[in-house]
């Protein structure tokens, strides 16, 4: 389960309606892991819960996924449009101390959590994953999918 973050929804609507141009960063986006992810949009007044692992600690970093690493979006007559990753995304290996249990992900504009960045999408993993020292988490090609209804 997941959704487009509210700030991204606004940018897409303003772009589609000709109010402004939605300029994406040229190097694609970055995927981050979270230790909790519950339904709700974390940028709205009644948010869900999204806590990303601490950046640059114990081998964790957001992982890039560039435009070249996405399959073209598809859309069947009665189905929503979706796009899937065309490359494996690898986090880790975990070092120093365990990352704990990861429940979800966020797709960010930049590799660091600066004020100028925002989360585009968020969602829960199909099942939680506990990551201990030495472990890696991989999302294999085609298994990271974004859908617009």
N, C-alpha and C positions, 0 to 999 in steps of 0.2 A: 504494500500500500504506500502511496506517496502522492505528491502534488507539486505543482509549480508554486514557488514562493510568491507571496502577494506583491512584492516589489517588482518581480519579473513579470507577473501578470499585467501590471500597470504599464510597464515599458512595452510589452508586446501589443496591448490594446492601443496605446498612443501611436505606435508605429503603424499598425494596420489601419487606423483611422486617419493617418496622414498628419497627426499633430507634431510628431517629431521622428527622427531617425533613431532606430535602436542599433547602435554600433557595438558589435561584439568584439571582444579582444581577439587579436589575430592568432594567438597561440591556443585557442580552444578554451577548455575549462579544466577544473581540477576536482577530483572526487575525494571526499573526506569521510571518515568513519565516526560513528557516534556510539557512546555508551548507553544511551537511551534514545528512543524515538517513539513517540506516541502520536496517535492521530490528532490532527489540527495543524494549522499553518503557523510555524514558529515566528512569523513576522506580524501576525494579526493580534488584535486586542485579546482574544481568547486563544492563546497559542497551544500547540502541542508542546512536547518537550524534546529538545534537541541539544545534546551536549557533546561536542566534538572532543576527540582525544587531544591532549595537549600537543601542539605542533612542536617539532624539533626535539622531542624527548623520546628516548628509548627506541630510536629507529623509526618513529612514525613521521610521515609527511603526507600531505595531500598528493595524489597521483594525477599527472596530466593525462588528458585525453583530447587529442587534437582533431580537427576536422577530418583528416585523412584516416583516423581510427574509428570513424562512424560509418555504418552502412547507410545508404540513402533511405530516407523516410519512406514508409509504405502506408497505403490506406486502401482498405477494401470498401466496397459500396456501403455497407452498413456498419463498419467497424471504425473505431477511432484511429487517427494517424499515430504511427509509432516509429521510432528509430532505435536501432540496437548497436552496441559497440561492435567493432570489427577487429578488436585487439584485446588481449588479456591485460587486465589491470592488476598489478601486484603491489601489496602493502607489506613492508617489513624487509628483512626479518626483525622481529621484536628483540630488543636488547636491553640489558640492565635490570628491568623489572617487567612483570606481566602487564599487558594492556588491559586485561580483564575481558568482560563479555561485551561484544559489539552487537547492537540491535538494528542499526540503520546507517544511512549515508546522507551526505549533502553534496550537491554539485555547486561549486563556487567559481567565481570569476577569476580569482587569483590563487596563488600557492600559499599565501599567508593571510592571516585573519586581520588584515588592516581595515581601518574605518572606511576606506574607499571601496572595499569589496562587498559583495552581497551574495547570498545564497540564491541560486536560480531554482533548484529543485531540491526536494528532500524525500526520503522514503524509508521504509523498513526493509530489512533483509528478509528473504523467504524463511530463514530460521536464524536464530542467534548463533554467534560463533565466539568461543572463548579463545583468546590469543595469549599464549604464554611465551616466555623467553625462548627464542630460536624459531618460533612459528612465523609463517607468512600467511596472509590472506590473499587469495586470488579470486578474481571474478573473471571467468573465462569468456572468450570472445562470444558475443551474441547473448550473454546473460546479464548485461546491464542495458536495460531498455527504458526509454522515456516515451510516455504516451500522452497525447492531447485529446481530450474528449470534446 
